[in-house]
Structure formats: structure tokens, C-alpha cells
Amino acid sequence: MSASAPTPHIAQLWIYPLKSAAGIALPYAELTPYGLAWDRQWMVVDAQGRFVSQREVPALARVQPQLKGDEMILRAPGMLPLHVNLYAYEADAQVTVWGDSVPALDLGRVASQWISDCLSQTPEGQRWVASHGPLRLVRHHPDHPRASDPAWTQGDRAQVAFADGFALLVTSQAALDECNDRLQAQGHAPVDMRRFRPNLVLSGLPPHGEDEVQRVEWVKGDVRVVLKLAKPCPRCAIPDVDPDTGERSEGVSATLATYRSDARLDGALTFGMNAYWLNAPEEEDEQGPMLQVGDAVSLDHGFGPEA
């Protein structure tokens, strides 16, 4: 790194307490073996227990969680707020996240009615809920972690709650800047980082420099934190959903298709890197290190399956 190169640092921290709903930008966040504290701890499922995302119901983008005291408060246009105790549930459940069938905790009838009514407000959502509902809200069961894909973790202990496959998603501000340059060159409006739903956004990297980073490291107090960037993140249609309106367009995916075909994933369009806490403690009840916007980090380059 040249003397004039900027020091890589954490520019943004995000959590998404309800999977596929709006995110919360934070000045600091606790790191846990499941990712950032409270990230993707709740999820919407259909009548068969299969997870529901913006892929099926884009209106989920307009559901805004807030963490306050011992509650998660869900707000959405046209709805009274739903107050959910962070630890409460009414019944056990079995749910499916991609190919994983896992135990979960059902939040009960009131929460089910709220999310079903909320996502039925648009014609598209109404049709989907009518054919797949009633919907349920469930919480991650703390005694039943999922394992990340062993093909990419090489024997490391890598746990995840309701995120798609890995506990963390890392991207860079420069990657978004390049995407916006290309969007505008094609006549599209620029987008913000909410489209890509990262947990950590790094500054001080070249565009998509995270692609070639093997580890991100820094020291918090007396704890040395090491994140392993394990797998490029393939992109579905969610970046095409406007987070303010819940409406779809195809500008982002069409733009990514011009330059982000990734040979490591057989040509899938990728943006960002899936990651996990490499040196997480075995005792999950321990207080994790607090990550903070502005934290300087060091980067170990050399992505590859042999690393």
C-alpha cells in the first residue's frame, strides 16, 4: 500500500433484525458468532414454514424495524406499529431457510395477522399472501444454529441465524460508487447501499477490492478480531427493489450484468463478500467486541480456495 493510500476503515454498519425487511444503520454494533447482534433474528414464513423475502413480496422492503429497550417495533405504511418482545414467543415451529430445515420460535396469532395484513396492502402482495398464507413471524431458536456452507468454510466453525448462508456481508463504498457511475451512464438514477444489504461497508478500498481480500483484521480492546471473507455474494432480484417504495425495476441487475459476472460462481452476478468471524469464542454467552464506524482495519489479500 502506498504512503498516500487511505487507511481502510469501517464506513457503515447495518443490521436487518427482520430478514428481508428494512435495515438499521448503526454507529456501533456487537459482533457475535451469528454476526452482528440482532441481525436477521426474525423472519417471515408462509403457511408451510418456508421463508418469505422481497423476492416474493417486495412490500417487505417498507417494513421498518426499530430496536428499543426490550422490544422490536415494526412499522409500515398504513399499519399501526407492532411491538414484539425481544425474547417472547408462543410456540415452537419448524421452518425452512433455503435448503435448511431448522427449529424456530413462533410469535403467535397477533404477529401473524399483522404481517399478513401488512404485506397484503399491494395487489402483488395480496395475491401472494392469498395463495401462500397465512404468514407467520418467527424468531431464530438460540439452541439451534445453522452451519454455513462447508464447501466455503474449510472446516471452520461458522454459524448463522436466518441470513441466507453466512453471518456477515462485507462490501465497499467504492463498489457502490462504481455501480452508480455505470447506472448513470445508462440513464438510470443512482442508488444507495440499502439495495445491497451489507453488514459492514469498508472505505479505503478500490472498487470491489473486497473481492480479493482473504481476511479483515483489527483489535478491539484486548480482542483481535478476524473476519474471513469466504464466498462472493451472488445477487438475486432484491437490489432491483426500491427500499422506499417496494417497487421493482431492472436497472441494477441489468447494470451488474455488464461487468460483475463472477467466474468463481459460474458466471453469477456478485456484489460483496460473505464472511464470518473466524476466531469467534466457543462460549457464545460471552460479550462480543463492539465494532464502530471509523474503526481502522487491516486487510489480508489473497482470496482463493487454497487460502
Secondary structure, 3 states (H helix, E strand, C coil): CCCCCCCCEEEEEEECCECCCCCEEECEEEEECCEECCCCCEEEECCCCEEECCCCCHHHHHCEEEEECCEEEEECCCCCCEEEECCCCCEEEEEEECCEEEEEEECCHHHHHHHHHHHCCCHHHHHHHHHHCCCEEEEECCCCCEECCHHHHCCCCCEECCCCCCCEEEEEHHHHHHHHHHHHHCCCCCCCHHHCCCCEEEECCCCCHHHHEEEEEEEECCEEEEEEEEEEEECCCHHHECCCCCCECCHHHHHHCCCCEEHHHCCEEEEEEEEEECCCCCCCCCCCCEEECCCECEEEECCCCCC
